[in-house]
Amino acid sequence: MLNLRRSDVGKNHECDLTRNFKCKLKALVARCVGGLFEITSSVPQRIPDYKIAETMSKPPVILIVGMAGSGKTTFVQRLNSHLHTSQKKPYIMNLDPAVRSVPYGVNVDIRDTIDYKQVMKQYKLGPNGGILTSLNLFTTKFDQVMTLLGKRESEVSHILVDTPGQIEIFTWSASGAIITDALAASYPTILAYVIDTPRTSSPATFMSNMLYACSILYKTKLPMILVFNKTDVKDHEFAHTWMLDFEEFQAALRRDDESEEKYMNSLMNSMSLVLEEFYQHLDLVGVSAVSGSGMDDFMTAIEKKVTEYNADYKPMLEAAIRERQQQRDDEKQKSLDRLMADVRVDKATQKEKLKADEDALVVSDIEDHEGILDPDDSSNDDEQQEDVSLEQRYRERVEH
């Protein structure tokens, strides 16, 4: 079970400064040091830095996403069974806090950490808001999940991630992006977009699914496989034909409903032309989570996508992370410069005040308080050394 106690954020080191500076310094240090999650209303606002790891010999991560009712959980069960039959051991994660039970053994289960009903009750949320908040809370400690994966990665062949039934909660939330980025930075990560084949037999629903798949691919920038599930009910070859032959899709569109509004037909015709290039970069497989047919084709597609990830997607992720890290370094340097400028201004102000107090002293005050104004006092040198030491300490703190 993961520990979800809220950690201290931005603890500051004590500085050997006068009391006049401490309050201001603490605020400035908290602003310039950073590097932790900043959580407002349980939503992760800052994505942590992840370094791209060597992924050639690591198990691939399969993120199973899809519309509610498309058969994601049943597909994970069948995939788990298929891998065990092939003498391979998967590592399975369940990220759906609202599911009552799962038909497979889970290694990491969000329900062991987050009580979905208590989250709804405590924050006065509905079902979707409860799922989103639960996922946000779980994500704040996802580094612990990554540690668990790191300890077991040499023992497993694949990492399967079952996502919530409400697809938008994972694909379009900050927490979903954090989880996806964290996994993609450490392991070859592939998206398996599960589609309900019988419900996609209509050109309109087919086009809706393709547009949603396109949006997910654009957002995540990861290899994707279209998994047409429930082929035991309806074969998926019609979808394959529509993706390869624009004229066949047009003919199906005309047959579907003669009374359909003309502008809808025109829109879908235009969309199919736009998506023609998009189809060229996708792998399509038909599977049946009930009978197990098509699972060998799916595993072959996974191997192909792992190679594609290492050749095409990994360099893009590395470039994006280097750019993000450079931006963070620049922000920290600017914050440090502002901090040191403020400290110098406060030091100068205090010196002017001290000098004014000294000018106000009379000779009798000096005689009564002998030793206060010592001409041999080396306070100026100490202050200069203190400034240098202060700047050095904060530069070291920001760099690390």
Solvent accessible surface area in square Angstrom, and as a share of the most:
residue,aa,sasa,rsa
1,M,195,0.87
2,L,21,0.11
3,N,70,0.36
4,L,58,0.29
5,R,186,0.68
6,R,197,0.72
7,S,65,0.42
8,D,89,0.46
9,V,90,0.52
10,G,32,0.31
11,K,142,0.60
12,N,52,0.27
13,H,130,0.58
14,E,128,0.58
15,C,16,0.09
16,D,115,0.59
17,L,17,0.08
18,T,60,0.35
19,R,213,0.78
20,N,118,0.61
21,F,9,0.04
22,K,69,0.29
23,C,110,0.66
24,K,96,0.41
25,L,8,0.04
26,K,98,0.42
27,A,66,0.51
28,L,14,0.07
29,V,7,0.04
30,A,55,0.43
31,R,123,0.45
32,C,3,0.02
33,V,19,0.11
34,G,34,0.32
35,G,42,0.41
36,L,95,0.47
37,F,40,0.17
38,E,92,0.41
39,I,63,0.32
40,T,88,0.51
41,S,98,0.63
42,S,8,0.05
43,V,50,0.29
44,P,3,0.02
45,Q,109,0.48
46,R,55,0.20
47,I,49,0.25
48,P,35,0.22
49,D,65,0.34
50,Y,40,0.15
51,K,180,0.76
52,I,35,0.18
53,A,31,0.24
54,E,110,0.49
55,T,1,0.00
56,M,131,0.58
57,S,109,0.70
58,K,49,0.21
59,P,9,0.06
60,P,17,0.11
61,V,0,0.00
62,I,0,0.00
63,L,0,0.00
64,I,0,0.00
65,V,1,0.01
66,G,0,0.00
67,M,67,0.30
68,A,67,0.52
69,G,52,0.50
70,S,1,0.01
71,G,18,0.17
72,K,14,0.06
73,T,42,0.25
74,T,55,0.32
75,F,0,0.00
76,V,0,0.00
77,Q,71,0.31
78,R,71,0.26
79,L,0,0.00
80,N,22,0.11
81,S,50,0.32
82,H,39,0.18
83,L,1,0.00
84,H,98,0.44
85,T,104,0.61
86,S,53,0.34
87,Q,167,0.74
88,K,81,0.35
89,K,97,0.41
90,P,8,0.05
91,Y,8,0.03
92,I,3,0.02
93,M,0,0.00
94,N,1,0.00
95,L,0,0.00
96,D,23,0.12
97,P,7,0.04
98,A,39,0.30
99,V,37,0.21
100,R,231,0.84
101,S,83,0.54
102,V,28,0.16
103,P,70,0.44
104,Y,19,0.07
105,G,57,0.55
106,V,43,0.25
107,N,68,0.35
108,V,10,0.06
109,D,16,0.08
110,I,0,0.00
111,R,74,0.27
112,D,83,0.43
113,T,30,0.17
114,I,11,0.05
115,D,82,0.43
116,Y,31,0.12
117,K,155,0.66
118,Q,100,0.44
119,V,10,0.06
120,M,48,0.21
121,K,153,0.65
122,Q,131,0.58
123,Y,90,0.34
124,K,178,0.76
125,L,62,0.31
126,G,38,0.37
127,P,87,0.55
128,N,80,0.41
129,G,25,0.24
130,G,0,0.00
131,I,5,0.03
132,L,66,0.33
133,T,18,0.10
134,S,0,0.00
135,L,0,0.00
136,N,6,0.03
137,L,40,0.20
138,F,1,0.00
139,T,0,0.00
140,T,18,0.11
141,K,38,0.16
142,F,1,0.00
143,D,77,0.40
144,Q,51,0.23
145,V,0,0.00
146,M,28,0.12
147,T,75,0.44
148,L,69,0.35
149,L,2,0.01
150,G,39,0.38
151,K,141,0.60
152,R,70,0.25
153,E,42,0.19
154,S,105,0.68
155,E,98,0.44
156,V,16,0.09
157,S,30,0.19
158,H,15,0.07
159,I,0,0.00
160,L,0,0.00
161,V,0,0.00
162,D,2,0.01
163,T,5,0.03
164,P,1,0.00
165,G,19,0.18
166,Q,59,0.26
167,I,9,0.04
168,E,82,0.37
169,I,11,0.06
170,F,5,0.02
171,T,9,0.05
172,W,123,0.43
173,S,15,0.09
174,A,45,0.35
175,S,0,0.00
176,G,1,0.01
177,A,27,0.21
178,I,1,0.00
179,I,0,0.00
180,T,8,0.05
181,D,46,0.24
182,A,0,0.00
183,L,0,0.00
184,A,2,0.02
185,A,2,0.02
186,S,19,0.12
187,Y,4,0.02
188,P,0,0.00
189,T,0,0.00
190,I,0,0.00
191,L,2,0.01
192,A,0,0.00
193,Y,0,0.00
194,V,0,0.00
195,I,1,0.00
196,D,15,0.08
197,T,0,0.00
198,P,39,0.25
199,R,167,0.61
200,T,1,0.01
201,S,43,0.28
202,S,35,0.22
203,P,4,0.02
204,A,42,0.33
205,T,57,0.33
206,F,2,0.01
207,M,6,0.02
208,S,66,0.43
209,N,21,0.11
210,M,0,0.00
211,L,70,0.35
212,Y,52,0.20
213,A,0,0.00
214,C,41,0.24
215,S,35,0.23
216,I,1,0.00
217,L,28,0.14
218,Y,170,0.65
219,K,73,0.31
220,T,29,0.17
221,K,110,0.47
222,L,1,0.01
223,P,1,0.01
224,M,1,0.01
225,I,0,0.00
226,L,0,0.00
227,V,0,0.00
228,F,0,0.00
229,N,2,0.01
230,K,59,0.25
231,T,26,0.15
232,D,80,0.41
233,V,109,0.63
234,K,77,0.33
235,D,82,0.42
236,H,30,0.13
237,E,91,0.41
238,F,40,0.17
239,A,0,0.00
240,H,71,0.32
241,T,55,0.32
242,W,26,0.09
243,M,13,0.06
244,L,128,0.64
245,D,58,0.30
246,F,50,0.21
247,E,126,0.56
248,E,73,0.33
249,F,2,0.01
250,Q,44,0.20
251,A,24,0.19
252,A,7,0.05
253,L,7,0.04
254,R,145,0.53
255,R,165,0.60
256,D,74,0.39
257,D,56,0.29
258,E,150,0.67
259,S,97,0.63
260,E,57,0.26
261,E,106,0.48
262,K,176,0.75
263,Y,149,0.57
264,M,57,0.25
265,N,34,0.17
266,S,63,0.41
267,L,89,0.44
268,M,12,0.05
269,N,39,0.20
270,S,52,0.33
271,M,49,0.22
272,S,9,0.06
273,L,98,0.49
274,V,100,0.57
275,L,4,0.02
276,E,82,0.37
277,E,114,0.51
278,F,23,0.10
279,Y,17,0.06
280,Q,114,0.51
281,H,115,0.51
282,L,17,0.08
283,D,23,0.12
284,L,35,0.17
285,V,14,0.08
286,G,13,0.12
287,V,0,0.00
288,S,0,0.00
289,A,8,0.06
290,V,108,0.62
291,S,72,0.46
292,G,19,0.18
293,S,60,0.39
294,G,20,0.20
295,M,2,0.01
296,D,96,0.50
297,D,87,0.45
298,F,0,0.00
299,M,20,0.09
300,T,89,0.52
301,A,9,0.07
302,I,2,0.01
303,E,113,0.51
304,K,116,0.49
305,K,3,0.01
306,V,29,0.17
307,T,91,0.53
308,E,40,0.18
309,Y,0,0.00
310,N,28,0.14
311,A,66,0.51
312,D,81,0.42
313,Y,31,0.12
314,K,24,0.10
315,P,64,0.40
316,M,100,0.45
317,L,32,0.16
318,E,52,0.23
319,A,47,0.37
320,A,53,0.41
321,I,35,0.18
322,R,153,0.56
323,E,109,0.49
324,R,72,0.26
325,Q,66,0.29
326,Q,104,0.46
327,Q,98,0.43
328,R,32,0.12
329,D,62,0.32
330,D,62,0.32
331,E,104,0.46
332,K,47,0.20
333,Q,78,0.35
334,K,126,0.53
335,S,9,0.06
336,L,3,0.02
337,D,67,0.35
338,R,110,0.40
339,L,0,0.00
340,M,6,0.03
341,A,47,0.37
342,D,42,0.22
343,V,7,0.04
344,R,123,0.45
345,V,94,0.54
346,D,35,0.18
347,K,17,0.07
348,A,49,0.38
349,T,81,0.47
350,Q,58,0.26
351,K,94,0.40
352,E,123,0.55
353,K,140,0.59
354,L,100,0.50
355,K,133,0.56
356,A,60,0.46
357,D,75,0.39
358,E,68,0.30
359,D,109,0.57
360,A,78,0.61
361,L,73,0.36
362,V,82,0.47
363,V,106,0.61
364,S,59,0.38
365,D,48,0.25
366,I,77,0.39
367,E,121,0.54
368,D,107,0.55
369,H,103,0.46
370,E,156,0.70
371,G,58,0.56
372,I,112,0.57
373,L,72,0.36
374,D,70,0.36
375,P,128,0.81
376,D,125,0.65
377,D,89,0.46
378,S,59,0.38
379,S,48,0.31
380,N,103,0.53
381,D,79,0.41
382,D,81,0.42
383,E,43,0.19
384,Q,112,0.50
385,Q,123,0.55
386,E,46,0.21
387,D,41,0.21
388,V,101,0.58
389,S,44,0.28
390,L,0,0.00
391,E,37,0.17
392,Q,104,0.46
393,R,91,0.33
394,Y,14,0.05
395,R,82,0.30
396,E,82,0.37
397,R,86,0.31
398,V,15,0.09
399,E,136,0.61
400,H,178,0.80
